[in-house]
Amino acid sequence: MHANPAAAKLIPANAENRYEVTKADLPLSCPMPGMYLWNSHPKVYLPIVDDGGTSKCPYCGANYVLKD
């Protein structure tokens, strides 16, 4: 059995409390694209303001910080 190289690039969903995101990641959703989805909650879009804004996911409590 061969490992899936695309899966190696995915990051675990809800594995950290804090994620730094950029304007390229907007609109912000949790879980984010590129995260494993099989063990996560339903996708929810989160509001976040420019210049160091933060947002917290109501499902998993992950904190997102906008960096630029």
N, C-alpha and C positions, 0 to 999 in steps of 0.2 A: 504494500500500500504506500503510495506517495503522498507526502504532505502537500497541502494546497498553499502555494506561495502567496496567493492573495489573502488568505486567512492570516498569514503571519504578520501582515501589515495592519490588521484590525486591532483596536485597543479595547480592553474589557469595558463594558458599560457599567456605570455606577461603581467602579472600583476605587475611585478617588473622591475626596470631598471637594476638591478645587480644580477647576479647569481654566486655563487661560485661553481666550479666544481673540480673534482679530475681526476686523470689518469684513474680511473675506468669508468668515464663517456665518455671517448674517444672511437671512433671518436665523436666529438662534433656536435650536430645538434640542430637547433631551429625550432620548439619547441622540447624540450627534451622528451625522453620517460618518462612517468609518469605525463605528463601534459595533461589537457583537450585539445582535438583537435577540437571540434566542432566550436569554435569561434576563431580559429587561422589562420595563413597564411600557405602556402605550406611549407613542410619540406625542410630546406636548411642545408647543411653541412658547418661548419665554421672551418677555419684554426686557430690553437692555438699552441703556442710554449711552451716548458717546462719551469719550474721554474718561476712562477708568470706571465706567458703570459696572454694576454687579446685578446678578439675577440668581434666584434660588429655585431649583426644581421642586414643585409641590409633591411629587411622587417619591423621589429618592433623597432629596435634601442636598444634591450636588450644587456647589456654588460655582458660578461662571463669572469671570472677571474679564472685561474688555480691555485688551492691550493693543497699542498701536505703535 
